[in-house]
């Protein structure tokens, strides 16, 4: 068989390397690469002046080239996977924080307007005939009702001119609307000269004031409409009920 020139040998080896590298771009082609080299091994030995050791060295170089490319692919793949995992962790964390925030915002909460006992009227120790207190509502959109409560104790309201309660200058309701009929139990004191009664037992009045509230600052006011009517109140609060 005709021997190849050195130039032909170089060209043939270069072409072989190119073919191997092209076929080595995908991991599954490793087997094909080795088979290609094996198929050409005898031809290389027969058609060139290369020794068996030279051909083995070429085989080793090709194998190392394959390993380098495989590692590069693996590193690139691991980088992509790591990036995806990090993005998923960040996305999940944001969702959890957002859900946590929403859950906190939509829980039922109690707004304590005033917890201390106050005395309005004209008897000794009174604080005048009117009491006001500001309070804040952060966000009404999370709630669908707001239950206002106030407790009266010892001296209660008068039936003819009960205390006037307002939120933002809007009347809350009549504090005596749910009391038993005057004179039907021992809590009633009267009748007075004007045929009115005073309810002198502890009781709590409650009603929904959601429509009276506004987001931000609000004002609660209670005042006596009859100066001689003394009463005590405490525990003024609003229970915000979530949707």
Buried (B, 14 or more C-beta within 10 A) or exposed (E): EEEBEEEEBEEBBEEBBEBBBEBBEEEEBBEEBBEBBEEBBEEBBEBBEBEEEBBEEBBEEBBEBBEEBEEEEEEEEEEEEEEEEEEEEEEEEEEEEEEEEEEEBBEEBEBEBBEEEBBBBEEEEBEEBEBEEEBEBEEBEBBEBBBBBBBBBEBBBBBBBBBBBBBEEEEBBBBBEEBEEBEEEEBBBBBBEEEBBBBBBEBEBBBBBBEBBEEEEBEBBBBBEBEEBBBBBBBBBBBBBEE
